[in-house]
């Protein structure tokens, strides 16, 4: 009885220090990931304008971006061990704000004040709303969580709320995947719904693996329990499939639209997964829950305004567009010019000018020799053919 009471007290004890550590790690991790993406993109742009063929991994800038990305992902992974899932997941809006600021700095364009305000007023408004929303859901988010050892994870895994949630998620995933693959319904909402359904499982497993690793470092080894490896395999598998669906979406839709919709879908499903699997809102009052939801709504509106203001880039179409002809590939994607450069040769199109080849003298045939000579299988003579 005493053990049960102590466990209940441990469950209900607010862990403000752990939440603060997790929140700071999540903010720092999202900052590093956003900076790393910008650094690697700058490396690719520099290589595209440089002379000579060089691979991206031959430059120090690309490796610097990779190190920053690994550090950022590591900080995000550690954040799930300290803070509740419902607080860490929406903080990915930090990367959206950072990307917009870095994009503005990298452009280095000179604007007049009126043109500047007209161009970026919605971006600044979106950043303010997003920061205000993050403040609200961090301050009013869940402030208590239990230690996630193997026994507690198994208890949550076999609980009827999660089993019902998992059943509905599997049915929804199969239906959406059927329409996407067999009905060719390549709508962005369906693709990102698949990503969000997988992402809800990903955040559950990431938090479980991260918390069990933290307990193992603190002295309570969790590697001997099968649940650790089950969560690890599910985490890796869902991350791989999420990356695959996001890559397919990036081939069909604009990146700013994907970023906005994916943030909304992923955050909603991540909060739902934390509420159902980890019971993060069981000890929260109505006021805290309403303020938390208000903060999330402000973040959604802010991210929409930030991504809405991004300038859409159009693909460069040199000379002739081959999109409408199914039998001819898009030559400009392969790197071949449709109209070749003039280099002193008068060859046209894709034909090679053989100016260096010695021309062959064609014998001149007289007009009188142009009569049709009847072959052995033709009974007609030349005179008969001329009558027509």
C-alpha positions in Angstrom: 0.0 0.0 0.0 2.9 2.3 0.9 4.6 1.5 -2.4 1.4 2.3 -4.3 1.0 5.7 -2.5 4.7 6.6 -3.2 4.3 5.8 -6.8 1.1 7.9 -7.0 3.0 10.8 -5.3 5.9 10.4 -7.7 3.4 10.5 -10.6 1.7 13.7 -9.4 4.9 15.5 -8.4 5.5 18.5 -10.8 8.9 18.2 -12.4 9.5 21.8 -13.2 13.3 21.4 -13.4 13.0 18.5 -15.8 10.5 20.4 -18.0 12.7 23.4 -18.1 15.7 21.3 -19.2 13.7 19.5 -21.8 12.2 22.8 -23.1 15.6 24.4 -23.4 17.1 21.3 -25.1 14.2 21.3 -27.6 14.6 25.0 -28.5 18.4 24.6 -28.8 18.0 21.5 -30.9 15.5 23.1 -33.3 17.8 26.1 -33.7 20.8 23.9 -34.5 18.8 21.9 -37.1 17.6 25.0 -38.8 21.1 26.5 -38.9 22.5 23.3 -40.2 20.0 23.1 -43.1 20.9 26.7 -44.1 24.6 26.0 -43.9 24.3 22.9 -46.1 22.2 24.8 -48.6 24.7 27.6 -48.8 27.4 24.9 -49.5 25.3 23.5 -52.4 24.7 27.0 -53.8 28.5 27.8 -53.6 29.3 24.5 -55.4 26.7 25.2 -58.1 28.4 28.5 -59.0 32.0 27.3 -58.8 34.1 26.0 -61.7 35.1 22.4 -61.8 33.2 19.3 -60.6 33.3 18.9 -56.8 31.1 16.9 -54.5 29.3 18.5 -51.6 31.2 16.3 -49.0 34.5 17.7 -50.2 33.8 21.0 -48.6 34.2 21.9 -44.9 30.9 23.9 -45.0 28.9 20.8 -45.7 30.5 18.8 -42.9 30.0 21.7 -40.5 26.3 21.6 -41.4 26.2 17.9 -40.9 27.8 18.2 -37.4 25.3 20.9 -36.4 22.4 18.7 -37.6 23.6 15.7 -35.6 24.0 17.9 -32.5 20.5 19.4 -33.0 18.9 16.0 -33.4 20.7 14.7 -30.4 19.4 17.6 -28.3 15.9 17.0 -29.5 16.2 13.3 -28.7 17.4 14.1 -25.1 14.6 16.7 -24.7 11.9 13.9 -24.9 13.5 12.2 -21.8 12.9 15.3 -19.7 9.9 17.2 -20.9 6.4 15.9 -21.8 5.8 15.0 -25.4 3.0 17.6 -25.7 5.5 20.4 -24.9 8.4 19.2 -27.0 6.6 18.4 -30.2 5.0 21.9 -30.9 8.4 23.5 -30.3 9.4 22.6 -33.8 8.0 26.0 -34.7 11.3 27.4 -33.5 12.9 26.0 -36.7 10.3 27.7 -38.8 11.1 31.1 -37.2 14.8 30.5 -37.5 14.6 29.5 -41.1 12.6 32.7 -42.0 15.2 34.9 -40.2 18.2 33.1 -41.8 16.5 33.3 -45.2 16.1 37.0 -44.8 19.7 37.4 -43.8 21.0 35.3 -46.7 19.0 37.3 -49.3 20.9 40.6 -48.5 18.5 42.6 -50.5 18.1 46.4 -50.1 14.6 47.5 -49.6 12.9 50.8 -49.1 11.0 51.0 -45.8 7.6 50.9 -47.5 8.5 48.0 -49.7 10.1 46.2 -46.8 7.0 46.5 -44.6 4.8 45.4 -47.5 6.9 42.4 -48.2 7.6 41.2 -44.7 4.8 42.4 -42.5 3.1 39.0 -42.5 6.3 37.3 -41.7 6.9 39.5 -38.6 3.3 39.1 -37.5 3.6 35.4 -37.9 6.8 35.3 -35.8 5.2 37.3 -33.0 2.1 35.1 -33.0 4.3 31.9 -33.0 6.5 33.1 -30.1 3.4 34.1 -28.1 1.9 30.7 -28.7 5.0 28.9 -27.7 5.1 30.9 -24.5 1.5 29.9 -23.7 1.8 26.2 -24.3 5.1 26.0 -22.5 3.8 27.8 -19.4 0.4 26.0 -19.3 1.5 22.6 -20.7 1.7 19.4 -18.6 4.1 19.8 -15.6 4.1 16.2 -14.3 5.2 12.8 -15.8 6.2 9.5 -14.4 9.5 7.7 -14.8 9.3 5.7 -17.9 10.9 2.4 -17.0 10.1 -0.9 -18.7 7.2 -1.8 -16.4 5.4 1.5 -16.8 5.8 1.3 -20.6 4.3 -2.2 -20.8 1.5 -1.0 -18.6 0.7 1.9 -21.0 1.2 -0.3 -24.0 -1.5 -2.9 -23.0 -3.9 -0.3 -21.7 -7.2 -0.1 -23.6 -7.0 3.6 -24.5 -3.8 3.0 -26.4 -5.0 -0.2 -28.0 -8.2 1.5 -29.2 -6.2 4.4 -30.5 -3.7 2.1 -32.3 -6.5 0.1 -33.9 -8.1 3.3 -35.3 -4.8 4.5 -36.4 -4.0 1.3 -38.3 -7.4 1.3 -40.0 -7.0 5.0 -41.0 -3.5 4.4 -42.3 -4.5 1.5 -44.4 -7.4 3.4 -45.9 -5.4 6.5 -46.7 -2.6 4.3 -48.1 -5.0 2.5 -50.4 -6.4 5.7 -51.9 -2.9 7.1 -52.2 -1.3 4.1 -54.0 -4.2 2.4 -55.9 -6.5 5.4 -56.5 -3.7 7.8 -57.2 -5.1 10.4 -54.8 -1.9 12.4 -54.5 -3.3 15.1 -52.4 -1.0 16.9 -50.0 -3.4 16.3 -47.1 -3.4 12.6 -47.6 0.4 12.3 -47.9 0.9 14.4 -44.7 -1.8 12.5 -42.9 0.3 9.3 -43.6 3.3 11.2 -42.2 1.4 12.4 -39.1 0.0 8.9 -38.4 3.5 7.5 -38.5 4.9 10.5 -36.6 2.5 9.8 -33.7 4.1 6.4 -33.3 7.6 7.9 -33.7 7.2 10.4 -30.9 5.9 7.7 -28.6 8.8 5.4 -29.3 11.4 8.3 -29.2 10.3 9.4 -25.8 10.3 5.8 -24.5 13.8 5.0 -25.9 15.2 8.3 -24.7 13.7 7.9 -21.2 15.0 4.4 -20.9 18.5 5.4 -22.0 18.4 8.2 -19.3 17.4 5.7 -16.6 20.2 3.4 -17.8 22.7 6.2 -17.5 21.5 7.0 -14.0 22.1 3.4 -13.0 18.8 1.6 -13.6 19.7 -0.5 -16.7 16.8 -1.0 -19.1 18.6 -2.9 -21.9 17.6 -6.3 -20.5 13.9 -5.7 -21.2 12.5 -6.6 -24.7 10.3 -3.5 -24.7 13.4 -1.4 -25.2 14.3 -3.1 -28.5 10.6 -3.2 -29.6 10.5 0.6 -29.2 13.8 1.1 -30.9 12.8 -0.9 -34.0 9.5 0.9 -34.3 11.3 4.2 -33.9 13.7 3.5 -36.8 11.1 2.0 -39.1 8.6 4.9 -38.7 11.3 7.5 -39.2 12.4 5.8 -42.5 8.8 5.7 -43.8 8.1 9.3 -42.8 11.2 10.4 -44.7 10.0 8.5 -47.8 6.5 10.1 -47.8 8.0 13.5 -47.2 10.3 13.1 -50.1 7.4 12.1 -52.3 5.4 15.2 -51.2 8.4 17.5 -51.9 8.4 16.2 -55.5 4.7 17.3 -55.9 4.2 20.4 -53.8 6.0 23.6 -52.7 8.2 23.3 -49.7 6.6 26.2 -47.8 3.2 24.6 -48.1 4.5 21.3 -46.9 6.2 22.9 -43.9 3.0 24.6 -42.8 0.6 21.7 -43.3 3.1 19.1 -41.8 3.6 21.2 -38.7 -0.1 21.4 -38.1 -0.8 17.7 -38.7 2.3 16.4 -36.8 1.7 18.6 -33.8 -2.0 17.6 -33.5 -1.2 13.9 -33.7 1.8 14.1 -31.4 -0.3 15.9 -28.7 -3.0 13.3 -29.1 -0.5 10.5 -28.8 1.0 12.0 -25.6 -2.5 12.5 -24.1 -3.5 8.9 -24.8 -0.4 6.9 -24.3 1.4 8.8 -21.6 -1.8 10.3 -20.0 -0.1 13.7 -19.8 -3.3 15.8 -19.3 -4.9 13.6 -16.6 -3.8 15.9 -13.8 -4.4 19.2 -15.6 -7.3 21.5 -14.9 -9.5 22.9 -17.6 -7.9 26.4 -17.6 -4.4 25.0 -18.2 -5.7 22.8 -21.1 -7.6 25.7 -22.7 -4.5 28.0 -22.5 -2.4 25.2 -23.9 -4.7 24.7 -26.9 -4.8 28.5 -27.4 -1.0 28.6 -27.6 -1.0 25.8 -30.1 -3.7 27.6 -32.2 -1.6 30.8 -32.2 1.4 28.8 -33.4 -0.6 27.3 -36.2 -1.7 30.8 -37.4 1.8 32.1 -37.0 3.5 29.3 -39.0 0.8 29.8 -41.7 1.6 33.5 -42.0 5.4 32.8 -42.1 5.2 30.2 -44.8 2.5 32.1 -46.8 4.9 35.0 -47.3 7.7 32.9 -48.9 8.4 33.6 -52.5 7.7 30.6 -54.7 10.5 29.7 -57.0 9.8 28.7 -60.6 11.8 26.1 -62.4 14.1 27.4 -65.1 12.9 26.4 -68.6 15.6 27.0 -71.2 14.6 27.4 -74.8 11.9 24.8 -75.2 9.6 23.2 -72.6 9.2 19.5 -73.2 6.6 18.9 -70.5 3.7 18.3 -72.9 5.3 15.6 -74.9 5.2 12.3 -73.0 7.6 10.5 -75.3 10.4 13.1 -74.9 12.2 13.5 -71.5 12.8 16.8 -69.9 16.2 17.5 -71.4 17.0 20.5 -69.2 16.7 18.3 -66.0 19.4 16.0 -67.4 21.7 19.0 -68.1 21.6 19.0 -71.9 20.8 22.2 -73.7 18.0 22.1 -76.2 19.7 24.7 -78.4 23.5 24.2 -78.5 25.9 27.1 -78.3 27.5 28.4 -81.5 31.1 27.5 -81.6 32.0 28.3 -85.2 30.0 25.4 -86.6 26.8 25.6 -88.5 25.4 22.4 -87.3 21.8 22.6 -86.1 20.0 21.0 -83.2 21.5 17.8 -81.9 23.3 17.0 -85.2 27.1 17.0 -85.1 28.8 19.1 -87.7 31.4 17.1 -89.5 33.4 19.9 -91.0 36.6 18.0 -90.7 35.3 15.1 -92.8 36.3 15.2 -96.5 33.2 15.6 -98.6 32.2 12.9 -101.1 31.8 13.9 -104.7 28.3 12.8 -105.9 28.2 12.0 -109.6 26.0 14.2 -111.8 23.2 12.3 -113.4 21.9 13.6 -116.7 18.2 14.2 -117.3 17.9 11.7 -120.0 19.2 8.9 -117.7 16.4 9.5 -115.2 14.1 7.0 -116.9 12.8 4.1 -114.9 14.6 1.0 -115.8 12.2 -2.0 -115.7 13.5 -4.9 -113.7 13.1 -8.5 -114.4 9.8 -8.7 -112.6 8.3 -5.7 -114.3 6.7 -6.2 -117.8 6.5 -2.5 -118.5 9.0 -0.5 -120.6 10.2 3.0 -120.0 8.3 4.4 -123.0 5.0 3.1 -121.6 5.6 4.6 -118.2 6.3 8.1 -119.8 2.8 8.1 -121.4 1.1 8.8 -118.1 
